[in-house]
Amino acid sequence: MSAYASLETHFKKINDLAHVSAIASWDEASMMPVGGGQARGQAMATLSVLMHEMVTQTQVGDWIAEAAQARLSAWQSANLREIGRVYREATCMPSDLVEAQQLATSKSEQAWRECRAANDWNTMKPLLAEVVNLSRREAEVRSSASDLGLYDALLDTYEPDVRSAQLDEVFADLKSFLPPFLDQVLGSQAQETLLPVTGDFSIEKQRALGMQIMGSLGFDFEHGRLDVSHHPFCGGVPEDVRITTRYDTESFVSAIMAVIHETGHAMYEQGLPKDWTSQPVGNALSAGTHESQSLLMEMQACRTKEFMNFMTPLAQRSFLGTETNDPAWSADNIYKLYTRVEKGFIRVDADEVTYPLHVILRYEIEKDLIEGKIEVSDLPALWHEKMTRYLGVATENNYTDGLLQDVHWPAGLFGYFPTYTLGAMTAAQLFSSARESFKGLAGELGQGNFENLLFWLRENVHSKGKFLSYNDLMMQATGETINASYFKNHLKERYLLNR
Amino acid sequence: MSAYASLETHFKKINDLAHVSAIASWDEASMMPVGGGQARGQAMATLSVLMHEMVTQTQVGDWIAEAAQARLSAWQSANLREIGRVYREATCMPSDLVEAQQLATSKSEQAWRECRAANDWNTMKPLLAEVVNLSRREAEVRSSASDLGLYDALLDTYEPDVRSAQLDEVFADLKSFLPPFLDQVLGSQAQETLLPVTGDFSIEKQRALGMQIMGSLGFDFEHGRLDVSHHPFCGGVPEDVRITTRYDTESFVSAIMAVIHETGHAMYEQGLPKDWTSQPVGNALSAGTHESQSLLMEMQACRTKEFMNFMTPLAQRSFLGTETNDPAWSADNIYKLYTRVEKGFIRVDADEVTYPLHVILRYEIEKDLIEGKIEVSDLPALWHEKMTRYLGVATENNYTDGLLQDVHWPAGLFGYFPTYTLGAMTAAQLFSSARESFKGLAGELGQGNFENLLFWLRENVHSKGKFLSYNDLMMQATGETINASYFKNHLKERYLLNR
């Protein structure tokens, strides 16, 4: 067997183990009774060590070197490139550092749950400091293995080929645009009247409507399911994608939009290149690209007046048993509910206008933290100062709704936050291109017809897997690299011009 | 690390992979959308090859030899014995035979689905003959590795330490007892009037009643769940047991009893020795012992007049919304429904009186088949002859309801059938001992109080894992090895004396 063929066989096996691991993870979050947790944790750890051993065995390095000399197709070359990336990312880290990180993040994540609830920064501080120290060591290790800067070396593990210099540029654009824009929107929305929406929002009815909408969007139920978990997510494998939501029996608004969001993620997975799903090149491109697919569905395609015209009668029939002229149940009122803007403390509850400010704040802080320009003890003051400046919200002594609100830092996930807003901007830019390709697209979506949109996404994003770099994919799909103006125009249209 | 400690560490890892495999298998049967099947099949095959490689690696043999010289506790010794068994069972089979079997059974199982539906014996015959040939080779290989007879060498993989000589004896007892007894019961039941039971048997209501009864029996919902699958089963892991049932919205009778049956299996798993769940000695003892735990709950503890007095008002409230004096809904009528005896074609639909005859027929045939005394081409005539003799049912040219009704032979599972009836007899014998220990037991169960019964089972069966052999366990728990008279007495009491 050629070296390249050996690599494919080997990574197919690793992918098979990843399949079982993904299903067990989904099960853990959506099905497992609480008493199963300890044994499951041990089983998953064993599986993950085994997969790590398979990725890093020395033969893999030899095969990679030998395969580099072989004549390969374009996709095989891309696959070899991605295998090399997986191998380097796994082998460059000394095992004592990996172990120390597992120990520190496990302690810090556990403490975080209690500290957040108790508004307790003093207990959290030394644990977080240890995590930051180890992430700085990780950044050094990855930086010397890759010639990237310290922060870029971490960012690259979530968003390959995107650098902080590029983010700095687009984020600066947003940062100057958003605060005055936000005040304008809030001024205009202060005039709007919102009517409360009531009905029978039982879980079964919400679930049925959610599945109906998933079907309209193009979710393939032969290769996936919808279930319930504490936080909505998209898991499973491309052949069997598992999405979840959570239900509030007082209101359908958030569960249905979470379903739409996760359906965007899921259709990306379902559309990955069929011939390559068992290989690294067949995986989703990056965290930001994945988020772009969920936000494209949620924010660009569905949180629109047109889509509300489609969804509102369905929702009326689901939750009232019949259609109605009740103004609270009008598409216009529901649209206003879905596009309400507010300055708030919490990132995950934020609307799409304020969300990037939450992200930019975190991005700026974590970059300085990893580069050693600030220390963990500086965080409370910095958080308060930036929240006040960007969002007019004071967080002094409020850790619960302040810097302890997210699990990312206690979990050591430095470099992840910016991918959310990169995803939002990417979504706007891709959607704009799709609309250029299909002139009647907005009208189609207003009829619940997502065929052309999905076709365009399959063609330009999903079927590419990791074949292209992020920047190349954006060039091919939209004619330019990431540009904040599409996202800004989208916000202007939705929240000011087209109100 | 000592050789024994190395073995424990190694088999803990294998157990962790078995955990993930068990959850994924449960998922496949109860959750997976149809399109996920192919990728899942490949993933499970990879995992199973990996586990096989880990069991058979040469180091394991060395560790076993070295650990045999060490000073070990009684449980450690038993664990070493069981590790040795797992190792020998896995290593004695040549890999070309294993592969040939996988290929042949996969083809034959697939064909079986269609042949059964189409009553097509001619297509099935050569495929089954190939499976039988390979099972005969397996029997030879296992026989020479173990000094057991040909059939015993296969039986031993499901029922360690039980030999066909022992089965021949107890089955002979049943075989002479059952046919005349059956005619007596049928004569007596011909006088009984059964009233049809109607109500709102929606799935949600059946599920709620099932869970209520599971709780009464002692199922621990912190370590398990109830779901739906095509055939009821008990899967998962001791820390997280997954049972399933299926629902018929025309009648609650079979779903609830299936839940009770699987709860018996599940409580065995939940009661396995906590300190040893990650090791071979901590597993369930055998197929027959597992079946004894489900049948003890279903047939001994719950399919009784006393239990019907407990369950009937619960069922009335569940399915009618209120209690009732309607004679169709009386405990007596429901009891009669649950203890109806009929001569039929199909093993899985059989009642507890006719069931052993279905099993003995299969046992006799498969034993002769493996020992080369008969050939696959003899099966139709033999099946017809024995069905007519044991059950008065002719199966000439009826393969669908005759010898093609079970998947066991097409799947190569020779040696499995007798464990069903061994389980039924074991259940009767154990239950009789439990009643000796707790004089008020029948009354307690009639109140839905299973505490003492579960305590006795935990003490005498569940917590033993594989520490004792089957015969030793029966000696310790009941004072004698398996004896058909307990089962016969149980049948006489239920179907004649106590009617």
Interface residues (C-beta under 8 A of the other chain):
Chain A: K12 K13 D16 L17 H19 V20 S21 I23 A24 D27 M31 M32 P33 V34 G35 G36 Q38 A39 R40 Q42 A43 M44 A45 T46 L47 L50 D220 F221 E222 H223 G224 R225 V237 E239 D240 T277
Chain B: K12 K13 D16 L17 H19 V20 S21 I23 A24 D27 M31 M32 P33 V34 G35 G36 Q38 A39 R40 Q42 A43 M44 A45 T46 L47 L50 D220 F221 E222 H223 G224 R225 V237 P238 E239 D240 T277
